[in-house]
Amino acid sequence: MGDGLAEIMEQFSLIKKLLNGFDSMPEQSLASLEGAREEGRKVVGIYCIFAPVEMIRAAGALPVGLCGKKQEPISAAEAELPANLCPLIKSSYGFAITGTCPFFSAADAIVGETTCDGKKKMFEAMEKLKPVHLMHLPYNSGMPHSLAFWREEVGRFGEFLQELTGNAITTEELNRQIRIQNRVRSLIRQLHQANLGGGGIRVSGRELLAVLEARNFWADQVDYAQRLEALVRAMEESPLPPPANGSRILLTGTPIGKGSDKVLRLIENSGATVIAMENCTSLKSAWINVDEDTPHPLDAIARRYLELPCACMTPNSGRVALLKELAGLYKVDAIVDLTWHACHTYMVEAHRVGRLMNDDPGLPVLHLCSDYGESDLESLRTRIEAFLEII
């Protein structure tokens, strides 16, 4: 009995050690980015999952996620931007103009995307700080000409990258990078599946968030995939956890991260577990792979990225379809839909998402609207606790 208990504790200790490794990766990545720059490699800052990272890496550059998930720089941004703008936009711009985001400082160029009007104008203002390449998205991914238009944008992005780096983007290297990113996406899906067992949960939503965020900062994606694989294996080999007492929550809506994760914290501090997140931070960006080993990899990249079910698309039936798939796969008890103030696309979708998920598969949905500040913590806590009581 003693040996068995020791083995269980050792396995849980291994999982904790692996999780801590992911938690510290954003800070560690700065050294690798500086080393890469000293070797002559370019760094490309990104804000959105519509930026094709396979292309950036195939050009010999390194993509890095930029800061935009904390309250502190927002006041500086409001000197130029409207106070009633989305906090994600204000935080991103505030970090940029105050020089307080080391990843922005390390970037040689920024890639933006026209997911909303606020971000479009932010990128316009940001051009005074760094070279910005803006990718124009069609607003209806299903129209016959949308794929052709987006494919042209993907090609234009490739030309920008080749000029920035001085490197040609070859079919061979594109296919290699596609395979690496597909492996990462597949492992993220496996990670969520490995987290389930016996009705219990092996790691919390907050721990999962740290693992997923690290992907945006780590220069060596092969190493990141190996770390993911080790974590998945350790979780699969660990004893099945006992059934959880709290509800299993699927979190959807606008992106979150360290600094903007108050709703995630409140949910789990109230006794529930966020078993999965559909938003850009998590499974939305990992659910679809790029076709591999095609003779025209840029076509495959264009198709895959245009299929992302973002609220900027009209209509956006893919989001509800993905939510239903995740709800069934992870046997969730309820959905929490988080919208940042002034994020009009997600705010408009909230009613439709709630109604459709209420009807089929019949899940309760709580819609919350907030910002990065903490003045509404108690009101949010009250609403979340009341919601969990009625599930």
C-alpha positions in Angstrom: 0.0 0.0 0.0 2.8 2.3 0.9 4.7 1.7 -2.4 1.4 2.3 -4.3 0.8 5.6 -2.6 4.4 6.6 -3.2 4.0 5.8 -6.9 0.8 7.9 -7.1 2.5 10.8 -5.4 5.5 10.6 -7.7 3.2 10.7 -10.8 1.3 13.7 -9.5 4.6 15.4 -8.7 5.8 14.8 -12.3 2.6 16.4 -13.6 3.1 19.4 -11.4 6.7 19.7 -12.4 5.8 19.6 -16.1 3.0 22.2 -15.6 5.5 24.5 -13.8 7.8 24.3 -16.8 5.0 25.6 -19.1 4.2 28.4 -16.6 7.7 29.8 -16.8 8.1 29.6 -20.5 7.0 33.1 -21.4 9.8 34.6 -19.3 12.4 32.1 -20.5 11.5 32.8 -24.2 13.0 36.3 -24.1 16.5 34.8 -24.0 15.8 32.6 -26.9 14.4 35.4 -29.0 17.4 37.6 -28.3 19.7 34.7 -29.2 17.8 34.3 -32.5 18.1 38.0 -33.3 21.8 37.9 -32.7 21.9 35.1 -35.3 20.1 37.4 -37.8 16.7 35.9 -37.5 13.7 38.2 -37.5 10.9 38.3 -34.9 7.3 38.8 -36.0 4.8 40.0 -33.3 1.3 38.6 -33.6 -2.0 39.3 -31.8 -4.5 36.9 -33.4 -4.9 33.2 -34.5 -5.6 34.3 -38.1 -1.8 35.0 -38.5 -0.4 31.9 -40.3 2.5 31.0 -38.1 3.6 28.2 -40.5 4.5 30.9 -43.0 6.4 33.0 -40.5 8.5 30.0 -39.5 9.0 28.8 -43.0 10.5 32.2 -43.8 13.1 31.7 -41.0 11.4 34.2 -38.7 10.0 33.6 -35.2 6.4 34.4 -34.3 5.7 35.7 -30.8 2.5 36.5 -29.1 2.3 40.1 -27.9 1.1 41.5 -24.6 -2.5 42.7 -24.3 -4.2 41.0 -21.3 -3.5 43.3 -18.4 -5.1 46.4 -17.0 -2.0 48.4 -16.2 -1.2 50.0 -19.6 -4.9 50.8 -20.5 -4.8 54.4 -19.0 -1.8 55.3 -21.3 -3.7 54.0 -24.3 -6.8 56.0 -23.4 -4.8 59.2 -24.0 -5.2 58.3 -27.7 -7.9 55.7 -27.9 -11.6 56.0 -26.8 -12.3 54.9 -23.2 -15.2 52.9 -24.4 -13.1 50.7 -26.6 -12.5 47.0 -26.0 -9.9 46.4 -23.1 -8.0 43.9 -25.2 -7.3 46.6 -27.8 -6.5 49.3 -25.3 -4.2 47.0 -23.3 -2.4 45.9 -26.5 -1.8 49.5 -27.6 -0.9 50.6 -24.1 1.8 48.0 -23.8 3.1 49.1 -27.2 3.3 52.8 -26.6 4.7 52.5 -23.1 7.4 50.1 -24.1 6.4 47.7 -21.3 6.0 44.6 -23.4 9.4 43.0 -24.0 8.0 40.9 -26.8 6.8 44.0 -28.7 10.3 45.5 -28.2 11.9 42.4 -29.6 9.7 42.3 -32.7 11.0 43.5 -36.0 7.5 43.8 -37.4 3.9 43.3 -36.5 1.2 41.3 -38.3 -2.3 42.5 -37.8 -5.7 41.4 -39.1 -9.1 43.1 -39.7 -11.1 41.1 -37.3 -12.8 44.3 -36.0 -12.9 48.0 -36.6 -11.2 48.8 -33.3 -8.2 46.6 -34.1 -7.9 48.0 -37.6 -7.6 51.5 -36.4 -5.2 50.4 -33.6 -2.9 48.9 -36.2 -3.1 52.1 -38.1 -1.9 54.0 -35.1 0.7 51.3 -34.3 2.5 51.9 -37.6 4.3 54.8 -36.0 6.1 52.4 -33.7 6.9 49.3 -35.9 6.4 48.1 -39.4 2.9 46.6 -39.6 1.5 44.2 -42.2 -2.3 44.1 -42.1 -4.1 41.0 -43.4 -7.6 41.8 -44.7 -10.2 39.2 -43.8 -13.4 38.6 -45.8 -16.4 38.9 -43.5 -18.3 36.0 -44.9 -16.0 32.9 -45.1 -18.7 30.9 -47.1 -19.1 33.2 -50.1 -17.5 31.7 -53.3 -15.0 34.5 -53.7 -13.9 34.7 -50.1 -11.4 31.9 -50.3 -9.8 33.4 -53.4 -9.6 36.8 -51.7 -8.1 35.4 -48.6 -5.6 33.3 -50.6 -4.4 36.5 -52.2 -3.9 38.0 -48.7 -1.9 34.9 -47.7 0.2 35.3 -50.8 0.7 39.0 -50.0 1.8 38.1 -46.5 4.3 35.6 -47.9 5.8 38.4 -50.0 6.1 40.6 -47.0 7.8 37.9 -45.0 10.3 37.1 -47.7 11.2 40.8 -48.0 11.5 41.2 -44.3 13.8 38.1 -43.8 15.5 37.9 -47.2 14.6 34.2 -47.2 12.5 32.3 -49.8 9.5 30.4 -48.5 9.8 27.0 -50.0 7.1 24.3 -50.4 9.3 21.8 -48.6 9.8 24.1 -45.6 6.1 25.1 -45.5 5.1 21.4 -45.4 7.6 20.8 -42.6 6.2 23.7 -40.5 2.6 22.5 -41.3 3.4 19.1 -39.9 5.0 20.6 -36.7 2.0 22.9 -36.1 -0.5 20.1 -36.8 1.4 17.9 -34.2 1.0 20.7 -31.6 -2.7 21.1 -32.4 -3.3 17.4 -32.1 -1.4 17.2 -28.8 -3.5 20.1 -27.4 -6.6 18.1 -28.2 -5.1 15.0 -26.6 -4.2 17.0 -23.6 -7.8 18.0 -23.0 -8.9 14.4 -23.5 -6.2 13.1 -21.1 -7.5 15.5 -18.5 -10.7 13.5 -18.2 -11.1 10.3 -16.3 -13.6 8.7 -14.0 -15.7 11.8 -14.0 -12.9 13.7 -12.4 -10.4 16.3 -13.7 -6.6 15.9 -13.5 -5.7 19.6 -13.9 -7.6 22.8 -13.5 -8.6 25.3 -16.2 -6.1 27.8 -14.8 -3.3 25.2 -15.2 -4.4 24.4 -18.8 -4.4 28.1 -19.6 -0.7 28.4 -18.7 0.1 25.4 -21.0 -1.8 26.9 -23.9 -0.4 30.4 -23.5 3.1 29.2 -23.6 2.7 28.0 -27.2 2.6 31.6 -28.3 6.0 32.5 -26.8 8.2 29.4 -27.2 10.6 29.7 -30.1 11.2 26.0 -30.5 7.9 24.4 -31.4 9.4 20.9 -31.7 10.5 21.3 -28.1 7.0 22.6 -27.1 5.4 19.6 -28.8 7.8 17.2 -26.9 6.8 18.9 -23.6 3.2 18.6 -24.4 3.7 14.9 -25.3 5.4 14.3 -21.9 2.5 16.0 -20.1 -0.1 14.0 -21.9 1.8 10.8 -21.2 2.1 11.6 -17.5 -1.6 12.5 -17.2 -2.6 9.3 -19.0 -0.4 7.2 -16.7 -1.6 8.9 -13.6 -4.4 7.3 -11.5 -7.9 8.2 -12.4 -9.1 11.1 -10.3 -12.2 10.7 -8.2 -15.4 12.2 -9.6 -15.5 16.0 -9.2 -18.1 17.5 -7.0 -18.3 20.7 -8.9 -19.8 21.4 -12.3 -17.8 21.0 -15.5 -17.8 24.3 -17.4 -17.1 25.1 -21.0 -15.8 28.7 -21.3 -16.4 30.5 -24.5 -16.2 34.1 -25.8 -13.4 36.6 -26.1 -9.7 35.6 -25.5 -8.3 35.5 -22.0 -4.9 35.1 -20.5 -2.8 35.8 -17.5 -4.0 39.1 -16.2 -7.4 38.8 -17.9 -8.5 35.5 -16.4 -10.6 36.8 -13.5 -13.8 35.0 -14.7 -11.9 31.7 -15.0 -10.5 32.2 -11.5 -13.9 33.1 -10.1 -15.5 30.0 -11.6 -12.9 27.6 -10.2 -12.8 29.4 -6.8 -16.6 28.8 -6.7 -16.1 25.0 -6.8 -16.5 24.3 -10.5 -13.9 23.4 -13.1 -13.3 24.9 -16.5 -12.9 21.6 -18.4 -12.3 23.4 -21.7 -12.2 26.8 -23.4 -13.5 27.3 -26.9 -12.0 30.7 -27.2 -9.0 31.8 -29.2 -6.7 31.2 -26.2 -7.5 27.5 -26.4 -9.3 25.0 -28.5 -10.6 27.2 -31.4 -7.0 27.6 -32.6 -6.2 23.9 -32.2 -9.4 22.2 -33.5 -8.6 22.3 -37.3 -5.4 21.1 -38.9 -3.9 22.2 -42.2 -3.9 19.6 -44.9 -0.4 18.1 -45.1 1.9 17.3 -48.0 -0.2 19.1 -50.6 1.5 20.4 -53.8 0.0 23.8 -52.9 0.6 24.3 -49.1 -0.4 28.0 -49.3 -3.8 27.0 -50.6 -4.2 24.5 -47.6 -3.1 27.2 -45.2 -5.6 29.7 -46.6 -8.5 27.1 -46.3 -7.6 26.2 -42.8 -7.4 29.7 -41.4 -10.5 30.9 -43.1 -12.4 28.1 -41.4 -11.7 29.5 -37.9 -15.1 30.2 -36.4 -14.5 33.7 -35.2 -17.3 36.1 -34.3 -15.9 38.5 -36.9 -17.4 36.2 -39.6 -21.0 36.7 -40.7 -22.7 34.3 -40.4 -20.6 32.3 -37.9 -22.4 29.0 -37.6 -19.1 27.2 -37.0 -18.8 28.6 -33.5 -22.1 27.0 -32.3 -21.2 23.7 -34.1 -17.8 23.7 -32.3 -19.5 24.4 -28.9 -21.9 21.6 -29.4 -19.1 19.2 -30.3 -17.0 20.2 -27.3 -20.0 20.0 -25.0 -20.7 16.4 -26.0 -17.0 15.4 -26.0 -16.2 16.7 -22.6 -19.6 16.1 -21.0 -19.9 19.6 -19.7 -22.7 20.7 -17.3 -22.9 24.3 -18.4 -21.4 27.1 -20.5 -20.1 30.5 -19.5 -19.9 33.0 -22.3 -17.5 35.9 -21.6 -17.6 39.1 -23.6 -15.3 42.1 -23.1 -17.0 45.5 -23.0 -17.3 47.0 -26.5 -16.5 43.8 -28.2 -19.6 44.2 -30.5 -19.2 41.0 -32.5 -19.2 38.7 -29.5 -21.8 40.7 -27.7 -24.2 40.4 -30.6 -23.5 36.7 -30.9 -24.2 36.1 -27.2 -28.0 35.9 -27.4 -27.9 33.5 -30.3 -25.3 31.3 -28.8 -27.2 31.1 -25.5 -30.5 30.4 -27.2 -29.1 27.6 -29.4 -27.1 25.9 -26.7 -30.2 26.1 -24.3 -32.3 24.4 -26.9 -29.8 21.8 -28.1 -28.1 20.1 -26.3 -30.1 21.8 -23.5 -27.3 23.3 -21.5 -27.6 26.3 -19.2 -25.6 29.3 -20.4 -24.4 32.3 -18.4 -23.4 35.4 -20.4 -21.0 37.8 -18.6 -19.8 41.1 -19.9 -16.8 42.7 -18.2 -13.4 44.4 -18.6 -9.9 43.9 -17.3 -10.6 45.9 -14.1 -11.5 44.3 -10.7 -14.2 46.7 -9.6 -16.9 44.2 -10.6 -15.3 41.1 -9.0 -18.0 40.7 -6.3 -20.9 41.2 -8.7 -19.4 38.6 -11.0 -18.8 36.2 -8.2 -22.4 36.6 -7.1 -23.7 35.9 -10.6 -21.4 32.9 -11.1 -22.2 31.3 -7.7 -25.9 31.8 -8.3 -25.6 30.2 -11.7 -23.7 27.2 -10.4 -26.3 26.6 -7.7 -29.1 26.2 -10.3 -27.2 23.8 -12.6 
